Amino acid sequence: MNQTDLNATSQNILVLGAGELGLPVLRNLARHRAKDVDGAKISVLLRPSTVESSAPGKRRDIAEIRGLGIEIVAGDIVKSSIDELAALFTRYDTVIGCTGITAGVDTPMKLARAALQARIPRYFPWQFGVDFDVIGRGSPQDIFDAQLDVRELLRSQHETEWVIISTGMFMSYLFEPEFGVVDLQNDAVHALGSLDTAVTLTTPDDIGALTAAIVFAQPRIRNEIVYLAGDTVTYGEVADKLQAGLGRQFSRSVWSEQYLLDELARDPNNMMRKYRAAFAQGRGVAWDKSGTFNQRHAIPVTDVASWINANLVSGRGE
């Protein structure tokens, strides 16, 4: 990739991971390559245990990836050192992090340091989530501080271009029983902070499609935070949409910020309680859909009502 030519874009791409987000990103990169970007090469880094797994789900994923013409590279971002990762990254002009935070709180910074050490032209860090700049330091979710460290590191240099994609919460996560906001068994919605607190939600499939569009956009997107939104809704509106979609009443209650902070204090290492308290503050977790990349480019996305209809109306989510 010729960085001096702003119409030049990624040609040799490495995606880190092929999970809930990585697979949609890979699928859509492959679609764009077939349609618009002839000659672009796509690879994915997977743990050796994943590549060699006999589990049917893993085998299906591996077969799909190979069927898309994507090269599989065996490696482990957790076990590898910064030097080892940097040596690997030098083979590519673009690296896209799709491993999520489950790889550990220190991994995003390790990957960023490896990307800069490798002097790759372009880096998309794992920042597919909320607006960490607006949230600021010291939030109930300490992982957010680690993500701010990555942003500061990337902004402090000028050799590697970076692109951060802010997506809000994965839409399905809002409806996870463990998260506790939507209780389908008892037809209840527990609002984080207040019924008027808003949250931005986007499906991984939409994030995959939009990420590919951002990767190959011309002129090239560089050193920028790009906002996406499948929908931005208040918790009260979530209850309204559940009632309309499922045809039954949902009760509404509020888990106040103080209540959630007290709950976290009783179990300070509980990841779910950290997220609930951070989202209850309502800062940096929602933005207007009108200014997003998908809205500006008229790219269709899934909203909450459509998600409910596709995933809950059939009864599968009940």
C-alpha positions in Angstrom: 0.0 0.0 0.0 1.4 3.4 -1.1 0.7 5.7 1.9 1.5 8.8 -0.1 -1.4 8.0 -2.5 -4.7 8.6 -0.5 -6.6 6.6 -3.1 -4.4 3.6 -2.4 -5.9 1.2 0.1 -5.2 -2.1 1.9 -3.9 -4.9 -0.3 -2.4 -7.4 2.1 -4.7 -7.8 5.2 -4.3 -9.8 8.4 -7.4 -10.3 10.6 -6.7 -11.4 14.1 -9.4 -13.9 15.1 -12.4 -15.5 13.5 -15.1 -15.4 16.3 -18.3 -13.5 16.6 -16.9 -10.4 14.9 -13.9 -11.8 13.0 -16.0 -14.1 10.8 -18.3 -11.4 9.6 -15.3 -9.2 8.9 -13.6 -11.9 6.9 -16.7 -12.7 4.9 -17.2 -9.1 3.9 -13.6 -8.4 3.1 -13.7 -11.4 0.8 -16.9 -10.0 -0.8 -15.3 -6.6 -1.4 -12.2 -8.3 -2.8 -14.3 -10.2 -5.3 -16.3 -7.2 -6.3 -14.1 -4.1 -6.1 -10.5 -4.9 -5.0 -9.1 -7.5 -7.4 -5.7 -8.8 -6.1 -6.2 -8.0 -2.4 -4.9 -10.8 -0.2 -6.7 -11.7 3.1 -5.2 -13.8 5.9 -6.5 -14.7 9.4 -4.5 -15.5 12.5 -5.9 -18.4 14.5 -4.6 -20.4 17.4 -3.1 -23.8 16.4 -5.7 -25.5 18.6 -8.5 -23.8 16.6 -7.0 -24.8 13.2 -6.5 -28.4 14.4 -9.8 -28.7 16.3 -12.1 -31.6 15.6 -15.2 -29.8 17.0 -17.9 -29.6 14.3 -18.4 -25.8 14.7 -14.7 -25.1 14.4 -14.4 -27.4 11.4 -17.3 -25.6 9.7 -15.6 -22.2 10.3 -12.3 -23.4 9.0 -13.9 -24.9 5.9 -15.8 -21.6 5.3 -12.6 -19.5 5.7 -10.7 -21.7 3.2 -13.7 -21.6 0.8 -13.5 -17.8 0.8 -9.9 -18.0 -0.4 -8.5 -16.7 2.9 -5.1 -17.9 4.1 -5.0 -19.3 7.6 -1.9 -18.4 9.7 -1.3 -20.3 12.9 -0.3 -18.2 15.9 -1.2 -17.2 19.4 -1.5 -13.5 20.4 -1.5 -14.3 24.1 1.5 -16.6 24.1 3.6 -14.7 21.5 5.9 -11.9 22.5 5.8 -8.3 21.1 8.9 -9.1 19.0 7.3 -12.3 17.6 4.1 -10.6 16.7 5.9 -7.7 15.1 7.9 -10.1 13.0 4.6 -11.7 11.8 2.9 -8.3 11.2 5.7 -7.1 8.9 4.3 -9.4 6.2 1.1 -7.3 5.9 0.2 -3.7 5.1 -3.0 -3.8 7.3 -3.8 -5.6 10.6 -7.4 -5.7 11.9 -7.9 -6.8 15.6 -11.0 -8.9 16.0 -10.0 -11.0 19.1 -12.1 -9.1 21.6 -11.2 -8.4 25.2 -11.4 -12.0 26.2 -7.7 -12.3 25.2 -6.9 -10.3 28.4 -6.7 -6.7 29.5 -3.0 -6.3 28.5 -3.3 -7.8 25.0 -4.7 -4.7 23.2 -1.6 -2.7 24.2 0.7 -5.7 23.3 -0.8 -5.8 19.8 -0.6 -2.1 19.3 3.1 -2.1 20.3 3.8 -4.9 17.9 2.0 -3.1 15.1 4.1 0.0 15.6 7.3 -2.0 16.0 6.5 -3.7 12.7 5.9 -0.3 11.1 2.8 -1.7 9.3 1.2 1.0 7.2 -2.3 0.6 8.7 -3.8 -0.7 12.0 -7.4 -1.3 13.1 -7.2 -2.0 16.9 -9.9 -3.9 18.8 -11.9 -0.8 19.7 -15.3 -2.1 18.4 -17.4 -0.7 21.2 -18.0 2.5 23.1 -16.4 6.0 22.8 -13.6 5.6 25.4 -12.5 9.3 24.9 -15.9 10.6 26.0 -16.2 8.1 28.9 -12.7 9.1 30.1 -10.5 7.5 32.7 -11.6 6.0 36.0 -14.9 4.5 34.8 -16.3 1.4 36.6 -15.0 -0.7 33.7 -11.2 -0.6 34.1 -10.7 -2.3 30.6 -11.8 1.1 29.2 -8.6 2.7 30.6 -6.5 0.1 28.8 -8.2 1.0 25.6 -7.5 4.7 26.2 -3.8 3.8 26.6 -3.9 2.2 23.1 -5.5 5.3 21.6 -2.8 7.6 23.2 0.0 5.3 21.9 -1.4 5.4 18.4 -2.0 9.1 18.4 1.6 9.7 19.6 3.2 8.5 16.4 2.9 9.2 12.7 4.4 6.1 10.9 1.4 3.8 11.2 -2.0 5.0 10.2 -4.8 3.9 12.5 -8.6 3.6 12.2 -10.8 3.1 15.2 -14.4 1.9 14.6 -16.9 2.7 17.4 -20.0 0.5 17.2 -21.6 0.7 20.6 -22.7 -2.5 22.2 -23.2 -5.7 20.1 -27.0 -5.7 19.7 -27.4 -9.3 20.8 -25.6 -8.6 24.1 -28.4 -6.3 25.2 -30.7 -9.3 25.2 -28.3 -11.7 26.9 -30.0 -13.1 30.1 -26.7 -12.7 32.0 -26.5 -9.0 31.2 -29.9 -8.6 33.0 -31.4 -5.7 31.1 -34.0 -7.8 29.2 -35.7 -10.5 31.2 -37.8 -12.4 28.7 -38.8 -15.1 31.2 -40.5 -12.4 33.3 -41.4 -9.9 30.6 -39.3 -7.2 32.3 -36.8 -4.5 31.3 -34.2 -3.3 33.9 -33.0 0.1 32.7 -29.3 0.9 33.4 -29.2 4.4 35.0 -32.7 5.5 33.9 -35.4 4.7 31.4 -34.2 7.7 29.4 -30.5 6.5 29.3 -29.6 5.7 25.7 -27.3 3.0 24.2 -26.0 2.5 20.7 -26.3 -1.0 19.3 -25.0 -2.7 16.2 -25.0 -6.3 15.1 -21.7 -8.1 14.4 -22.9 -8.9 10.8 -23.4 -5.2 10.2 -20.1 -4.3 11.8 -18.4 -6.8 9.4 -20.0 -5.3 6.3 -19.2 -1.7 7.4 -15.7 -2.5 8.5 -15.0 -3.9 5.0 -16.4 -0.8 3.4 -14.2 1.4 5.7 -11.1 -0.7 4.9 -11.6 -0.2 1.1 -13.1 3.3 1.1 -11.5 5.9 -1.2 -10.0 8.3 -0.4 -8.5 6.1 2.3 -9.8 6.6 5.9 -6.8 7.3 8.1 -6.1 8.4 11.7 -9.8 8.7 12.4 -12.6 7.4 14.7 -15.5 6.1 12.5 -18.9 5.8 14.2 -21.4 3.1 13.3 -24.9 2.6 14.7 -27.5 0.0 13.9 -29.8 1.8 16.3 -29.6 4.2 19.2 -32.4 3.7 21.8 -33.3 4.4 25.4 -34.1 1.5 27.7 -37.7 2.7 27.8 -37.8 2.4 24.0 -36.4 -1.1 24.2 -39.4 -2.0 26.4 -41.7 -0.4 23.9 -40.2 -2.3 21.0 -40.4 -5.6 22.9 -44.1 -5.0 23.6 -44.8 -4.1 20.0 -42.8 -7.1 18.6 -43.9 -9.8 21.0 -47.4 -8.5 21.6 -47.3 -8.6 25.4 -46.6 -6.1 28.2 -43.1 -5.6 29.7 -42.6 -4.2 33.2 -40.0 -1.4 33.6 -37.7 -0.8 36.5 -34.5 1.2 37.0 -31.2 0.0 38.2 -29.7 3.4 39.3 -26.1 4.2 38.8 -25.6 4.2 42.6 -27.3 0.8 43.0 -25.0 -0.7 40.3 -21.9 0.9 41.8 -22.9 -0.6 45.2 -23.4 -4.0 43.5 -19.9 -3.7 41.9 -18.3 -2.8 45.3 -19.6 -6.1 46.7 -18.0 -8.0 43.9 -15.3 -5.7 42.4 -13.9 -8.3 39.9 -17.3 -9.1 38.4 -17.0 -8.2 34.7 -20.8 -8.0 34.1 -21.2 -5.6 37.0 -18.5 -3.4 35.7 -20.2 -3.1 32.3 -23.6 -2.5 33.8 -22.3 0.4 36.0 -20.4 1.9 33.1 -23.4 1.9 30.8 -25.6 3.3 33.5 -23.5 6.4 33.5 -24.7 7.0 29.9 -21.5 8.7 28.9 -19.9 7.7 25.6 -22.2 4.8 25.1 -24.7 6.4 22.6 -24.5 8.7 19.7 -26.9 10.0 17.1 -27.3 7.7 14.1 -27.4 10.7 11.7 -23.7 11.2 11.7 -22.6 7.6 11.4 -20.7 6.1 8.5 -23.6 3.8 7.6 -26.1 6.7 7.5 -23.8 9.0 5.5 -23.3 6.2 2.9 -26.9 5.0 3.0 -25.8 1.4 4.0 -28.7 -0.5 5.4 -28.4 -1.9 9.0 -30.4 -3.9 11.5 -32.4 -1.8 14.0 -33.7 -3.1 17.3 -37.3 -3.7 16.1 -35.9 -5.8 13.2 -33.6 -7.8 15.5 -36.5 -8.6 17.8 -38.6 -9.7 14.9 -35.8 -11.9 13.5 -34.6 -13.4 16.8 -37.4 -13.3 19.3 -40.8 -13.3 17.6 -40.3 -16.9 16.4 -40.0 -17.9 20.1 -36.3 -18.9 19.9 -35.3 -16.2 22.4 -38.1 -16.9 24.9 
